[in-house]
Amino acid sequence: MNPKEKASFHGAIMRGDGIRILNLKRVLLIGITSLLGMTIMLGGCDMGAKESMVSEKYPTKPITIIVPYAAGGSADMIARALERSAQKHLGQTLVIVNMPGGGATVGMNELAGAKPDGYTIGIVATSVILQPLYGETRYHYPTALEPLVNVVSSPVMVATLVDKPWKNLSEVVSYAKQHPGEIKFGHSGLGTSTHVTGEMFAKETGISIKQVPFRGGEPESLAALLGGHIQLICVSNPSVLKEHVKSGTIRILGVAEETRLTIPSFEDVPTFKEQGINIAFNFWNGIAAPKGLPLAEKARLTAGLREMVNNPDFKENMEKLGMSVHYLGPEDFSERWIEDNVKLTKIVKETGIAELIASQKK
């Protein structure tokens, strides 16, 4: 390029070809913006991957399972049976903590107030629905707790000692009408399923019997029956009575179910309805967590619990203990809570149980 041409080229640059320079700037700006966008997107994906990795690691430590009843009862036996396969299906052990009292409210308060991180779960029963119907509670359990899985159906039975003069519920009714207030029935706490069943029995048949709550649950009420301190007991755990039935010290008078039980040693127990008493309600035991459980932890928990509950060994173990496995996932279990709330609200109102419990609490 000769000096004249160079001068002409330089002049063009110094003058600036505005359009070309502007276009070049635009291209550079678009390129930088795109690069920044890709960096942000990749960073977001990396954060998502890290969160996923964190969720996949759950659980990293033992999980506490609160049992709001005393050791030896049906809820406690369910927890201990589940604990045997927890390591296999959840990757961690279950630490069982018994917190009896207050018709299960002591343990449920602890559960509802726990951090919803997946490391505290609890055995729940129909008392989750019942207790708020009786008055103010620290938490409204149906909304403060999150249903995970239903585990078993719990048949409520009425039993007495074989040396008592009653061979069926009809004879109990006849005796109670002739001796009002003389018969005492024990149950596992004010407002529990066993208490409700006893009160329903008295209301439906028009008899007067005295209820006796036991803070320690069914083992304590059984001990009181064997000791002659009460004449009847309502229990929801057949295994508590099984050996005594076999030995001939206790007689089962009736079961508050639609049909007879298929549990070994209890197949011949007549239902209330067979004896002309229109009572049938299926109570249950399941597992819940504090409300607000993260979706990833909930999915991991429910998947593991599903395997544990449906495990053949667990089912066999429950049958030996006198309980029937009835698995429901979180959605179906939640619907069960809603349906039972409607039914039990009606029962509590019609039988006057709420007023009775209110007076007892005073």
C-alpha positions, 0 to 999 in steps of 0.5 A, a space after each residue: 500500500 503506497 503512502 497515499 492509500 495508507 493515508 486514505 485508509 487511516 482517514 477512513 478509520 479516524 473518521 469512523 465508519 459509524 455503521 460498521 463500528 456500531 454493528 461490531 459493538 452490537 455483535 460483541 454485546 450480544 455475544 457477552 450477554 449470551 455468555 453470561 446467560 449460559 453461565 447463569 443457566 449452568 450455575 442454576 443447573 449446578 445448584 439444582 443438581 446439588 439440591 438433588 444430591 442433598 435430597 438423595 442422601 436423606 436420611 443420613 441419621 436415625 429417624 425418631 418414631 414417637 409412640 403416644 402410648 405405653 410400651 406393650 400396646 398395639 401402637 408400640 408393637 407396630 413401631 417395633 415391628 417396623 424397626 426391624 426392617 427400617 435399615 433395609 428400606 430406609 437406610 437408617 434405624 428407627 429410634 422408638 420413643 414412648 410418650 403416653 398420656 392425655 389420650 395420646 395428646 402428649 405424644 401427638 403434641 411432641 410430634 406436631 411441634 417437631 421440625 418437619 425435616 423427616 427425622 421425626 415421625 410418629 404412630 398415630 391412631 384415630 385419636 388424631 381426629 377424636 381429640 380436637 372434637 373434645 375441646 381445645 388442644 395445643 395443635 389441631 392434629 388433622 391439619 398440624 400433622 401430615 398422613 404418610 401411610 396407614 398400617 393396620 386396622 384395629 378392631 375394638 373388643 369387649 372382654 371380661 374374666 371367665 368367672 363373671 356371669 356374662 357369656 355375651 353382651 346381651 347378658 352384660 346389658 341385662 345385668 347392667 340394667 338390674 345393677 346400674 352403675 355397678 359395672 366398670 369398664 377400663 380403656 386406654 384413655 379419655 377420648 381414645 377409640 376404646 373409650 368411644 366404643 365403651 360409651 357407644 355401647 352404653 348409649 346404644 343399649 341404654 345402660 349405665 356403666 362407669 368408665 375408668 381411663 388408664 394412662 398406661 393404656 391397654 396393659 394397665 387396663 388388663 392388669 386392673 381386670 385381672 386384679 378384679 378392680 374393673 369388670 370389663 375392658 375395651 381393647 384394640 389390640 387382640 394380642 394383649 388378650 391372646 394368651 389369656 384367651 388361650 389359658 381360659 382366664 378371659 372371655 371376649 364378648 364382642 367385636 365392634 366390626 362389620 364382620 367377624 375377625 379372621 385373626 387366629 383365636 378370634 374367629 368365633 367372636 361375635 360382632 356387636 351387630 350379631 347381638 342386636 347392638 348397632 355399633 360398627 366402626 373401624 379404627 386404625 393405626 398409621 404413621 404421620 409426620 409434622 406438617 411441612 415435610 419437604 417433598 423429596 423427604 416425604 417421597 423417600 419416607 413413604 416409599 420406604 414405609 410402603 415396602 416395610 408395611 407390605 413386607 410379607 414378614 411384617 404382615 405375618 408378624 402383625 397377624 401373630 400379634 392379632 392385627 390386620 395389615 391395611 396399607 394406605 398411601 398418603 393420598 388415600 390415608 388423607 381421604 380416610 382422615 377426612 371421611 372419619 372426621 365426618 363420621 366421628 363428629 356425628 358420633 361424638 355429638 349424638 352420644 354426648 361423649 364430648 360433654 362427658 370428656 369435658 366434665 372429666 377433664 375438669 
